[in-house]
Amino acid sequence: MVTFIILLNVKSNKVTGIAEELASIPEISEVYSVTGIYDLVAIVRTKTNDDVAELVTNRMGSIKGIKKTDTMLAFKAFSQHDLEAMFSI
């Protein structure tokens, strides 16, 4: 499993709608509205890098109101939770 953090800038009047739309995508496990230079943060877990590329360029790219994304690959998880077991199919 590969984890990505996607930082999003969106139109201010679209934050809630976009967050709800993102949260409905199966590969996106969490969406947060945040303070600072970004509006939303999405946590993405996919099987491959190609899966996240398709998600960002095709599916998220078609959502009206997203102005910009920055995608970060998580190298290592420092967590007490067994994320692999939580997200296994």
C-alpha positions as CSV (number, residue, x, y, z in Angstrom):
1,M,0.0,0.0,0.0
2,V,1.3,3.5,-0.9
3,T,0.2,6.6,1.0
4,F,0.0,10.0,-0.4
5,I,-0.9,13.4,1.2
6,I,-2.6,15.8,-1.2
7,L,-2.7,19.5,-0.4
8,L,-5.4,21.4,-2.2
9,N,-6.3,25.0,-2.9
10,V,-10.0,25.3,-3.9
11,K,-12.5,28.1,-4.5
12,S,-13.6,29.4,-1.1
13,N,-17.3,28.9,-1.7
14,K,-16.6,25.2,-2.8
15,V,-14.6,23.9,0.2
16,T,-17.4,21.8,1.7
17,G,-18.7,20.4,-1.6
18,I,-15.3,19.5,-2.8
19,A,-14.4,17.9,0.5
20,E,-17.5,15.8,0.4
21,E,-16.9,14.8,-3.2
22,L,-13.3,13.8,-2.4
23,A,-14.4,11.8,0.7
24,S,-16.7,9.7,-1.5
25,I,-13.7,8.4,-3.5
26,P,-12.7,5.0,-2.2
27,E,-8.9,5.6,-2.3
28,I,-9.2,8.7,-0.2
29,S,-9.4,7.7,3.4
30,E,-9.6,11.1,5.0
31,V,-10.3,14.7,4.0
32,Y,-9.6,17.7,6.3
33,S,-10.4,21.4,6.0
34,V,-7.3,23.2,7.4
35,T,-6.0,26.6,8.1
36,G,-2.9,28.1,6.4
37,I,-2.0,28.3,2.7
38,Y,-4.1,25.2,1.8
39,D,-7.8,24.7,2.1
40,L,-8.0,20.9,2.2
41,V,-5.8,17.9,2.9
42,A,-6.6,14.5,1.5
43,I,-5.0,11.3,2.7
44,V,-4.8,8.8,-0.2
45,R,-4.0,5.1,0.0
46,T,-3.5,3.1,-3.2
47,K,-1.9,-0.1,-4.3
48,T,0.5,1.6,-6.8
49,N,1.9,5.0,-7.8
50,D,0.1,4.7,-11.1
51,D,-3.2,4.5,-9.2
52,V,-2.6,7.8,-7.5
53,A,-1.5,9.4,-10.8
54,E,-4.8,8.4,-12.3
55,L,-6.7,9.7,-9.3
56,V,-5.0,13.1,-9.3
57,T,-4.9,13.8,-13.0
58,N,-8.2,12.3,-14.1
59,R,-10.6,12.1,-11.3
60,M,-9.6,15.0,-9.2
61,G,-8.7,17.0,-12.3
62,S,-12.4,16.9,-13.3
63,I,-13.7,18.3,-10.1
64,K,-14.7,22.0,-10.7
65,G,-13.3,24.4,-8.1
66,I,-10.0,22.7,-7.4
67,K,-7.4,25.4,-8.3
68,K,-4.1,23.6,-7.3
69,T,-2.8,20.4,-5.8
70,D,0.5,19.5,-4.3
71,T,1.0,15.7,-3.9
72,M,3.4,14.2,-1.4
73,L,4.5,10.6,-1.2
74,A,4.8,9.3,2.4
75,F,8.0,7.3,2.8
76,K,7.4,5.8,6.2
77,A,4.5,5.8,8.7
78,F,5.3,6.4,12.3
79,S,2.0,5.3,13.8
80,Q,0.7,3.0,16.5
81,H,-2.1,1.9,14.2
82,D,-1.8,-1.1,11.9
83,L,-2.8,0.8,8.8
84,E,-2.2,-2.2,6.5
85,A,-4.7,-4.2,8.4
86,M,-7.2,-1.4,8.6
87,F,-7.2,-0.8,4.8
88,S,-6.7,-4.4,3.6
89,I,-9.4,-5.8,1.3
